[in-house]
């Protein structure tokens, strides 16, 4: 089988330019981008007709929870990477709150080994921070690991870092990017007590943003920013959810020069507190989905470059867990298969350009994390590519959901786009609903 092919007559959207080209791929690398659309194709290149389709760089999702190891009844590296590539996500960065927690270099490398055998997409794994594993954190290789994850607020798992001395040392000595979950536990605990007394076991999900409120988010995220400025830490704050937090970030400095960067997730752009009455615990995430005003501020901040990247915080739970009463239902939900389509839907609604979608989901994660030779359609880069049909609609239902948990908060939505093919390192792993699993993804490397 040939390892050279050409994607013919595609409309590329790359680096805020739209143009037609033939894209030649050899041995997993983009060899040539031919804008002349020459009809002459050397015999060794297998042609793939992309007339009428758009070619994008593969999405890089900087925040997922694939639940592997230890929680594989909910999800695993194989199942969720399969869903990812079906959604145009070619690379992901997975979180450390698995069982066991990823708090030693040995456990971290075990996850990389597992992914090398199972993952259909490219992968990286965060080193987890705890109150007492600074010695392990310091050993992290910036060229081979995406970052250090610090839970400054408790969520799924038990990785909360709540000792000031531990936080101080992590921000001071971390050898690479520090990514934070920012919510203030004292505020959340006080609010929880109030609402448990008020509602008991019959609490509605709509109180979630009242418990995990703006104050809880801002107290923690402002603390992280203060620590980062004090120690010149490379800080990336994950899943921002409030309008107030936007004042902490800079939209003037070029991304390549920013020391403090910001992420927003699909669910905080798509839903608001008005959706709790219909979606219930299916959209219970930490931090909580908040008001229409917060959602509007997040979207505006995305457009004006206060927020740098869009990710998913893909975090599956079983449907039976989500159907529990509010206080006992876990937070998190699946999103990685539908993130690109959701953002393309915003483009269809004229809320954001397709070029901006590509910038926030493909280019900027690569720049922000300094991912080596990915995130762009460039000669010499890995052929992580997605073919998209913007003239065909797709309705999300049980039959086309690939998550191991079997459900999606996007069920019933009709997107005015469809993922046609996904290439990972030049291998067409997904095409029109079928998979070629003969090749696995690669470990992400970083130019640091």
C-alpha positions in Angstrom: 0.0 0.0 0.0 1.3 3.4 -0.9 2.4 5.8 1.8 2.1 8.7 -0.5 -1.1 10.5 -1.5 -2.4 13.8 -2.7 -5.6 15.5 -1.5 -6.8 17.1 -4.7 -8.8 20.3 -5.1 -9.4 20.9 -1.4 -10.3 24.4 -0.1 -7.7 25.0 2.7 -8.4 27.2 5.7 -5.0 27.8 7.3 -3.4 30.8 9.0 -6.5 33.0 8.3 -6.2 32.4 4.5 -8.7 30.4 2.4 -7.4 28.9 -0.9 -7.6 25.9 -3.1 -4.7 23.5 -3.4 -3.4 20.0 -3.9 -1.7 18.8 -0.8 0.9 16.1 -1.2 1.7 13.8 1.7 4.6 11.4 1.9 5.6 9.2 4.9 3.2 11.1 7.2 4.6 14.5 6.4 3.1 17.3 4.2 5.5 17.3 1.4 4.1 20.0 -0.9 1.1 22.4 -1.0 0.5 23.1 -4.7 -1.7 26.2 -5.3 -1.4 25.9 -9.0 -3.8 22.8 -8.9 -1.7 21.1 -11.5 -3.4 18.1 -13.2 -0.1 16.3 -13.3 0.1 13.9 -10.4 3.1 11.6 -10.1 2.0 8.0 -10.2 3.3 7.2 -6.7 0.7 9.5 -5.2 -2.7 8.0 -4.5 -5.3 10.7 -5.4 -8.0 11.6 -2.8 -10.7 13.8 -4.4 -11.6 16.7 -2.1 -13.5 18.9 -4.5 -16.2 20.8 -2.6 -14.6 19.9 0.8 -12.7 22.1 3.2 -9.3 20.9 4.5 -8.4 22.0 8.1 -5.4 21.2 10.4 -6.3 18.6 12.9 -7.8 19.9 16.1 -5.5 19.9 19.2 -7.6 19.5 22.4 -5.6 20.6 25.4 -8.0 19.2 28.0 -9.6 15.8 28.1 -10.3 13.1 30.7 -10.2 9.7 29.0 -10.5 8.0 32.4 -7.7 5.5 31.6 -6.5 3.8 33.8 -8.8 3.0 36.6 -12.2 4.4 35.4 -12.5 2.5 32.2 -16.1 1.6 32.8 -16.8 5.2 31.8 -14.2 5.6 29.0 -10.8 4.5 27.9 -8.0 5.7 25.6 -9.1 3.6 22.7 -12.8 4.4 22.8 -12.4 8.2 23.4 -9.5 8.6 20.9 -11.8 6.9 18.3 -14.5 9.4 19.1 -12.0 12.2 18.9 -10.7 11.3 15.4 -14.3 10.9 14.2 -14.8 14.6 15.3 -11.6 15.9 13.6 -9.5 15.9 16.8 -6.0 14.6 15.9 -4.2 15.3 19.2 -5.2 15.5 22.8 -3.7 16.3 26.2 -5.1 14.1 29.0 -5.5 14.9 32.7 -3.9 13.2 35.7 -7.0 12.4 37.9 -7.1 8.8 36.9 -6.6 5.8 39.2 -3.9 5.8 40.3 -3.4 9.6 40.1 -0.6 10.6 37.7 1.7 12.0 40.4 5.0 10.1 39.7 7.1 9.9 36.6 6.7 6.2 36.6 2.9 6.3 36.5 3.1 9.1 33.8 5.3 6.9 31.5 2.9 4.0 32.0 0.2 6.1 30.5 2.3 7.0 27.6 3.1 3.3 27.0 -0.6 2.4 27.1 -1.5 5.2 24.7 1.2 4.0 22.2 -0.7 0.7 22.0 -4.3 2.0 22.0 -4.6 5.6 20.9 -5.9 6.4 17.4 -5.0 10.1 17.9 -1.7 11.7 19.0 -1.4 12.2 22.7 0.2 13.9 25.7 -0.4 13.5 29.4 -0.2 16.1 32.1 1.9 15.4 35.2 -0.4 15.8 38.2 0.5 18.1 41.2 -0.4 17.2 44.8 0.5 18.8 48.1 3.6 16.7 48.4 5.1 15.6 45.0 7.3 18.5 44.1 10.3 16.2 43.7 8.4 14.3 40.9 7.1 17.5 39.3 10.6 18.9 39.0 11.7 15.8 37.0 9.2 16.5 34.2 10.7 16.8 30.8 9.3 20.0 29.1 10.1 18.5 25.6 8.1 15.4 26.2 5.2 16.4 28.5 2.5 19.0 27.8 2.4 20.5 31.3 1.8 20.2 35.0 -1.9 20.1 36.1 -2.8 21.8 39.4 -6.3 21.4 40.8 -6.7 24.6 42.8 -10.3 23.6 43.3 -11.6 20.1 43.9 -13.3 18.2 41.1 -13.4 14.5 40.1 -10.7 12.7 42.0 -8.6 13.8 45.0 -5.8 15.9 43.5 -6.7 19.1 45.2 -3.6 21.3 46.0 -4.8 23.4 48.9 -1.7 24.1 50.9 -0.2 27.6 50.2 3.4 26.4 50.6 2.8 23.6 48.1 1.3 26.0 45.6 4.1 28.5 46.0 6.7 25.9 45.3 4.9 24.4 42.3 4.6 27.8 40.7 8.3 28.6 41.6 9.9 25.4 40.5 7.7 23.9 37.8 10.0 23.2 34.8 7.3 23.7 32.2 3.7 25.1 31.7 1.4 25.0 34.7 -2.3 24.4 33.8 -4.8 25.1 36.5 -8.4 24.3 37.5 -9.4 27.4 39.4 -12.2 27.3 42.0 -12.1 28.3 45.6 -13.1 25.4 47.8 -14.0 27.4 50.9 -16.5 29.4 48.9 -17.9 26.3 47.3 -18.2 24.5 50.6 -20.0 27.4 52.3 -22.4 27.7 49.3 -23.0 23.9 49.3 -24.1 24.0 53.0 -26.6 26.8 52.3 -28.2 25.0 49.3 -28.3 21.6 51.0 -30.1 23.1 53.9 -32.5 24.8 51.5 -33.3 21.9 49.1 -32.1 18.7 50.7 -32.1 15.7 48.4 -34.5 17.4 45.9 -32.1 20.1 44.8 -32.4 21.2 41.1 -29.4 21.3 38.9 -29.9 25.0 38.3 -28.3 25.8 41.6 -25.0 24.5 40.4 -23.7 28.0 39.3 -24.9 29.4 42.6 -22.7 26.9 44.5 -19.7 27.1 42.1 -20.3 30.8 41.6 -18.3 33.7 40.1 -16.7 34.5 43.5 -15.3 30.9 43.7 -13.8 31.1 40.2 -12.4 34.6 40.5 -10.8 34.1 44.0 -8.9 31.1 42.7 -8.0 32.3 39.2 -6.8 35.7 40.5 -4.6 33.8 43.0 -3.1 31.7 40.2 -2.4 34.8 38.2 -0.7 36.5 41.2 1.5 33.5 41.8 2.4 33.3 38.2 3.4 36.9 38.0 5.4 36.6 41.2 7.4 33.6 39.9 7.2 34.3 36.2 5.5 30.9 35.8 4.2 29.9 32.4 0.5 29.7 33.4 -2.5 28.4 31.4 -5.9 28.7 33.1 -8.4 26.1 31.9 -12.2 26.2 31.3 -12.9 29.8 32.2 -16.6 30.4 32.9 -17.2 34.0 34.1 -17.2 37.5 32.7 -15.3 38.8 35.7 -12.3 36.6 35.1 -11.7 38.2 31.7 -10.1 41.2 33.4 -7.2 38.9 34.5 -6.0 38.4 30.9 -4.2 40.3 28.2 -5.4 40.6 24.5 -2.6 42.8 23.3 0.6 40.7 23.7 1.2 38.3 20.9 0.4 34.7 21.9 4.0 33.6 21.4 5.0 36.1 24.1 2.2 35.6 26.6 3.2 34.1 30.0 -0.4 33.8 31.1 -3.0 32.3 28.7 -6.6 31.4 28.8 -8.9 28.6 27.6 -12.7 28.3 27.2 -14.6 25.1 26.6 -17.4 24.3 24.2 -20.0 23.8 26.9 -19.4 27.3 28.4 -19.9 28.8 24.9 -22.9 26.6 23.9 -25.1 26.4 27.0 -26.2 28.8 29.7 -28.0 28.5 33.1 -31.3 28.6 31.1 -30.5 25.1 29.9 -30.4 23.4 33.3 -34.2 22.9 33.4 -34.1 20.8 30.2 -30.6 19.3 30.3 -30.2 18.8 34.1 -27.1 16.9 35.3 -26.1 16.2 31.6 -24.6 19.7 31.6 -23.3 19.7 35.2 -19.6 20.5 34.8 -17.0 22.0 37.1 -16.7 25.0 36.8 -20.4 25.4 36.3 -22.1 26.7 33.2 -23.3 30.2 34.2 -25.4 33.0 32.9 -26.2 34.3 29.4 -24.1 37.4 30.2 -21.2 35.2 31.2 -21.5 33.2 28.0 -21.7 36.3 25.9 -18.5 37.7 27.6 -16.6 34.5 27.0 -17.5 34.5 23.3 -16.5 38.2 22.9 -13.3 37.4 24.7 -12.6 34.6 22.4 -13.1 36.9 19.4 -10.9 39.7 20.8 -8.1 37.3 21.8 -8.4 37.6 25.5 -9.1 33.9 25.4 -6.6 32.0 23.4 -7.9 28.5 22.8 -11.1 26.4 22.7 -11.0 22.9 24.3 -13.6 20.4 25.6 -12.8 19.2 29.1 -14.2 16.0 27.7 -15.1 14.1 30.9 -17.5 11.1 30.5 -19.6 9.6 33.2 -22.2 6.8 32.9 -25.7 7.9 32.2 -26.9 6.1 35.3 -24.5 8.3 37.3 -25.8 11.5 35.7 -29.4 10.4 36.6 -28.7 10.5 40.3 -30.0 13.4 42.4 -28.1 16.6 41.9 -25.8 16.5 44.9 -24.7 12.9 44.2 -24.4 13.2 40.4 -20.8 13.6 39.2 -19.7 16.6 37.2 -18.4 16.4 33.6 -19.6 15.2 30.2 -18.4 13.9 26.8 -17.7 16.5 24.1 -14.6 15.6 22.1 -16.5 14.0 19.1 -18.6 17.2 18.5 -16.3 20.1 19.4 -15.3 21.0 15.9 -18.8 20.7 14.6 -20.1 22.9 17.4 -17.6 25.6 16.6 -18.4 25.3 12.8 -22.1 25.7 13.8 -21.2 29.0 15.4 -19.5 29.9 12.1 -22.7 28.9 10.2 -24.6 31.3 12.5 -22.1 34.1 11.5 -20.8 34.4 15.1 -17.2 33.5 14.3 -15.2 33.0 11.1 -14.0 29.5 10.1 -10.5 31.0 10.1 -10.9 32.0 13.7 -12.2 28.5 14.6 -9.1 27.0 13.1 -6.9 29.6 14.9 -8.4 28.8 18.3 -8.7 25.0 18.0 -5.6 24.2 15.9 -3.0 26.9 15.5 -3.2 28.4 19.0 -2.9 25.2 21.0 0.2 24.4 18.9 1.7 27.9 19.6 0.7 28.0 23.2 2.1 24.6 24.1 4.9 24.8 21.5 3.8 21.5 20.0 6.4 20.4 17.5 5.3 20.5 13.8 1.6 20.2 14.3 -1.4 22.5 14.3 -0.8 24.0 10.8 -1.0 23.0 7.2 2.6 23.6 6.3 5.2 21.8 4.3 7.4 19.7 6.6 4.7 19.4 9.2 2.9 16.2 10.2 -0.1 15.5 8.1 -2.7 15.9 10.8 -5.6 16.9 8.6 -9.4 17.0 8.6 -11.7 17.1 5.5 -15.0 18.8 6.3 -18.2 19.0 4.3 -19.9 22.3 5.0 -22.9 21.6 2.8 -24.1 18.4 4.6 -26.0 18.4 7.9 -25.8 15.8 10.6 -28.1 15.2 13.6 -26.5 13.8 16.7 -28.2 10.7 18.0 -27.5 7.4 19.8 -26.6 5.7 16.5 -23.6 8.0 15.7 -22.3 8.7 19.2 -19.0 6.9 19.7 -18.3 7.7 23.4 -18.1 4.6 25.6 -20.7 6.2 27.9 -23.1 6.2 25.0 -24.6 9.7 25.4 -24.0 13.3 24.6 -25.4 16.6 25.8 -25.5 17.5 22.1 -28.0 14.7 21.3 -30.8 16.1 19.1 -28.7 18.9 17.7 -28.4 19.3 14.0 -25.0 20.6 12.8 -24.7 22.1 9.3 -21.4 20.3 8.8 -20.0 16.8 8.7 -16.5 15.4 9.3 -15.6 13.4 6.2 -12.1 12.2 6.8 -9.4 12.6 9.5 -5.7 12.0 8.9 -3.3 11.4 11.8 0.4 11.5 10.8 -0.7 11.0 7.2 -2.8 7.9 8.0 -6.5 8.2 7.1 -7.8 6.8 10.3 -11.4 7.9 9.7 -13.3 8.1 6.5 -17.1 8.4 6.0 -18.0 6.5 9.2 -15.3 3.8 8.9 -12.0 3.4 10.7 -8.6 2.1 9.7 -7.0 1.2 13.0 -3.8 -0.3 11.6 -1.7 2.7 12.8 -1.7 4.4 16.2 -1.1 8.0 17.1 2.2 9.4 18.2 3.5 11.0 21.4 3.4 14.8 21.1 6.8 16.5 21.4 7.4 20.1 22.3 9.9 22.8 21.1 10.9 24.0 24.6 
